[in-house]
Amino acid sequence: MDMRPLKHFLALAETLHFGRASEACHVSPSTLSRTIRQLEESLGVRLFERDNRHVVLTRQGRSFQAYARDTLEEWERLRQSLMSEARTLTGEISIYCSVTASYSFLYELLSEFRTRHPGIELKLHTGDPAQSLPRVLAGNEDMAITPRPRQAPDALAFKSLTRSPLVFIAPHEAHDWIPTTPESPSAKQWREVPMILSEAGLSRQYSDTWFRALGVAPRIYAQVAGHEAIVSMVGLGFGVGVVPRIVLDTSPLAERVRVLPVKPELPHYDVGLCVLERRLRSPLIAALWDEVIEH
């Protein structure tokens, strides 16, 4: 069975861009356009509204998106079930994580797995950790390495890999806005501190809670997607940032910043691997999940 038309449709539904979708599918934009047109002719409806500048899913397109995801999952589950009887697993698993997580966890996580299952292709996508859960829940990724949310959705399975404290960091150079007594913070002391924070995600939630408890609104100098960039901006002297300690420890710019001994301390990050519970019925996904030892 040829499942490529469904894969091509899902790629376009996610990117809403013919150029990026065709590149992800390794086909030409004209081939992708022809595939979408053939699907629309078979269904008798328009799946996308498109012009020279925009591509948007129609209501029928959103319905077909759910169908396409379910169909591909069922097909992959059946195919892997049949192949597991022959002791062979082939296919691909997509994993989303931050740049830091890619070199902090992936080697240990995947090295033995690749030896046991050479027929499984692993696709890695990196980006802002705040996007990890939404991408898994939307079906755009099979798994993600991500901080455990305060309230994990019931549909999600999570295995912890490590715990990392969140820390305030400042540049080594002296600045008059760096708090002199961070161990005993006050609203007056922190009101004028330029803060470099994540745009979203757990670290931003914890930072906002800390400032609310102090009774002051943070003075935001920059909001950044990804913790690695926060270390860079703090090292350049733009302000004080909040990052997981694991990001700082693996950063090539770690020597340019220092940790402020702020009290009260921010909560720890519980970093782990997450997947939709229903995806664990796939022999492919289950094989990798079973390899992970929870810490």
N, C-alpha and C positions, 0 to 999 in steps of 0.2 A: 504494500500500500504506500502511496506517495503522500506523505504528510507535509511536504514542503509548502504547498499553498497556505496551509494553516499557520505554519511558522512564519512565512513571509507576511501574512496579515497581522500576526501578533507583533512582529517587529515594527511594522508601520504604525500600529495602534499605540505602541509604547512611545516611539520617537516623534510621531506626527511630522516626519520629515523623510521624503523619498530618498534623498542622498544618503543620510545616515542609516536608514533602514536597509537600503540596497547594499551598502558597505558591510553591515553586520551580517547580512545573508549571503554575501559573496556573489551577488548577481548585479547586473546592470540596472540602472533606474528604469529603463524601458522594459526590461523583463519583469521587474517588480510591478510596474504599472499595468502590464498586460495580465499578470496573475490576479491582481485586485479586480481588474475589469471582468475577467472570466468568473471570478467568485460572485461579483455583483450580478452578472447575467444569469448565473445558475440560480441565485437566490431570488432574483427579480426585485431587488431593492438596492438602494445606494448605501454603502457602508461608510463612506467618507464624503464630506463636502470639501471640495478642494478648488483652489485657484492658483495663480502663479506665486502667491505669497503665503498661503495658509492651508493646512490640512487639519480637519476636525472630524472626529467620530460622530456619526449620526446616532439617533436613538437605536435604530436597528443594528448599527455597528457595535454599540456597547453590548447589546444582547448577544451578538455573534462572537464578541470577544470572550464572554464567559463560556460560551459553548466551545470555542476553539481551545481554550485552556483546559477545560474538562476532558475534551476528546483526546488531546495530546497526552494528558496525564494517564488516562485509561489505556491508551494505546501503548505507552511506555511501560505501564505496570504489567500489561499482558505480555508484552514482548520480553521483559525481564523475567517474568515468571516462567515463561517457556524456556528461556535460555538458562535459567538457574538449574533446571533439571539436567542440563548438560554441563553443569559446573562452570559456566562461563557468564560473566557479566560484561556487557559492552554498552556504550552510550555516553552521555555527558551529564555532568553536574555543574551548575553555576553557583558560585560563591561570591558574596559581596562583603567587603570589609574596608576598613581604613588602610592607608598606606602603612601606618605603624603596625597594625594587626597583621598585615601581609608578611612582614619579616619577623614579627614576634611570635607568631603561632603556626603559620602555615607549614613550615618545614617539618616541625615535630608532628603536626596533625596529619600531613599527607605523605611523608616519605615512605613509611611502611605500607600505607594503603595503596600507593602506586605500584609497589612491588607485588602485592597480593592481587591487584586488579589492574593489570596493564591495559586492558581493553576499555577502561573508563577514562574518558577525556574530561579534564577539569578546566572550566572556564572561570577566570578570576576577573572580577570587576571591582575597582577601588573608588572610594569617594567619601563624602561626608558621613560619619557614623550615624548622624541623625536620620539619614535616609534608609538605614538598614531594615528596620522593622516595616516601614511602609512598602518597601520593595518586595520583601518576603510575603507580606500579607496580600499584596496585589498579584502575587504569582509571577513577578518579574525575575525573581531569583529563587533557586531551590533552597539555599541556606545563606546565613549571614553570621559573621562574627560581630557581636554587638554588645553594648552594655545591657544588662537586664533592666527592663523598665520598672518603674515603681509599681505599676499594676499591669502584669503581662496579660494579653488577651487569652481567653480560654482556648482558642484554636492553635495556640503556639506551644511548642515544646522547646525547652531550654536546658542546656548543659553548661555548667560553669567551668571555665578554663583557668581563671585567675582572678584575684582581687587587687585593685590598685586605688590608692588614695587620690583624691582631687587636691591639687595644691595651687596656691597663689604664687605667681612668679613675677619678678621685677628685673629690670636691667641691672648689671653690675655697677654702671656709672651712677654717680649721685645725682638725684633730682629732688627739687624741693617738694614735689608732690608725692614722693614715696613715703608711706606712713612710717614714722620713726619708732612707734611702739605697736607693731601689728598684733602682738600677743594680748594687748588690751585695747581693742578697737573702739572708736567712738564715731558718731555720725559726723562730727566736725572734722575729724581726721580723714574720713573717707569720702566726704562730699565732693571734693575737687580732684579726686584721683582719676585720671583717664583710664578707662577700663576697655580691654580688648577681650570680647567674649564670643562664644559660639552663637551662630544665628538661632539655633534651635537645639533640641536634644536634652539629654539628662544633665550634662554639665551646666547648661544654661538654666535649667530648672533649679538645680541646687544653688547656683550663684544668685539667682533672683530671690530665692528663699532666704539666703544668708543676709542679703542687703535689706530685705523687708524686716527681718528680725532686728537689724541694726537701726531701723527707722529712717533709712535714707534711700533715695533712688540713685542707682549708679550713674555716673557720668560716662556715657558710652562714647568712646573714641572710634571704635570700629567693631562691626559684627562680622565674624568670619565663618566660612564653611570649612570645617576641618581644623583639628587641634594643632597640626604641624605648623600651619601658617601663623597661629597665635605665638608660638615660640619664636618664630622669625621676627614678628613685629615687636615683641617685647625686647628681643635682643638688640633691635635697632633703636630702642629708647622711646617708643611711641606711647607706652603705658604699662599697666599691670594686667596680667592675664590669669586665666584659670584653665588648667589642663590636667589630665590624668598623669600621675607620676610615670606611668609606663611610657607615655609619649615623650616626656622629658628625658628619661633615662636612655632612650634610643635615638634621640635627636642629635644630628651633627652640630647643632648650635647650642647644646646644653651648657657649654662653658661660658656662654655669653650672658646667661641669666642666673639668677639665684632664687631660691625658695624663701618666701616670707613665712615666718613662724606664726601664722595667723591663728587666733583663737576666737570663737570655737572653730575646730577643724570642720571642713566639709566632709560629707559622707563618702564612703568608699565606692568605687566603681566595681561592679561584679560583671566581668567580661566573659562571654561565653558564646557557644554556637546555638543558633536557633533555627527552627524549621516548622512549617505547618504540620500539625499532628497527622492530617490525612495524607501528607506526602510520605510519611514513614511506611505506608503500605507499598511503596515502590521498593523493590529489592535493591535497586541502585542506591537510593537515598538511605535505606536501612543499613546497607553495608558500611557506608561511611559513618553513620550515626553510631553504630555499634563499636566502631574503632575508638571513639572518643571516650577517654577516661575523665569522669567529672572530678573536679578539684574543689 
